[in-house]
């Protein structure tokens, strides 16, 4: 069971690095959408901010788990709560800002 946990930590690290790279380079699968041209740049900017924040949280939490700096349960639950919080806040922001374009 410990090997499965280690594999999940490694997967989280890879996912965090991917999100960071996508957010910084503004390229990748997370930018594929079919929104109207007038909002594409603004959506791209907000998606990159969310990707950088989420990628940072995932990367830092994975490194902390690998190095066993803190109690692993605390790191896992904190990173989950932070990532879900970022996604929920972004979802609300996105609906308020671009809701008329996605109906």
N, C-alpha and C positions, 0 to 999 in steps of 0.2 A: 504494500500500500504506500510505502514511503517513496517508491520509485514513481508511482503515478503522481504523487504530489510534486516531486521534483520536475517531472515532465510538464505539469501545469505551470509551475513557476517559470520554467524556460519558455513555454508558450506565451505567457504573459509578458515576459521580457521582449520577445520577438514582436509581439503585437504593439507594445509600447514604443519600441524603436521605429516600427513601421508608421505608426500614427505621428510620431515626432517628425520623421522624414517627410511624410505627406504634408504636414502642416507647415514645415519650413520651406519646402520646395514648391508647394502649391500644385502638386501633381499627384496622380494616383486615382484609384478606383473610387475613393470617397467623393470625388468631385464630379463624377458622371451623373448628370441629371438632365432633365428636359424642361427647365424653367425658361420663361421668356427672357429675351436678351437684356431687357432693361434692369433686371435684378440679378443676372448671372454673376457679375463682379462682386456685388454686395453679399450674395450667398457664399461665393468662394471665400471671401474674406472672413465671414463668420464661421464657416466650416473649418478654415485653417486655425482660427483661434481655439475652437473646441478641440480640434485634433492635437494642437500643441499642449493644451492643458491636460487632456486625457492621456496623451502619450507620456507626458512628464510624470503624471501620477502612477501610471502603470510601470514605467521604467524604474522610477525611484523605489516603488514598493517591491518590485522584483529583486532589485539589487539588495535592498534591506533584508529580504527573505533569504537570499543566497548567502549573505554575510552573517545572518542570524544576529543582527544588531538588537532587535526588539523581539518581544514575544510574537511568534508567527501569527497567532489568531488576531492580535491587535492590528498588525500590518494588513492582513487580508481583509478584515472587516472595514478598516478605515479606507482602504483603496476602493473597495466596492461601493461604500457609501459616497465617497467623493466622486467617483465616476458616474454613478447613477444621478447624483445631485447635479452635476454638470450637464448631463444629457437632458434631465427634466427641465432645468432652467433654460437650456437652449431650445427645447421644444416649445416652451411657453413663449420665449422671445420670438422664435421663428413664426409661430402662429399669429402673434400680434403684429409683427412687422410685415410678413409676406402672405398673410391669410387670404387676401383677396385674389392673389395670383394662383393659389393652389385649389381653388374650388372648382 
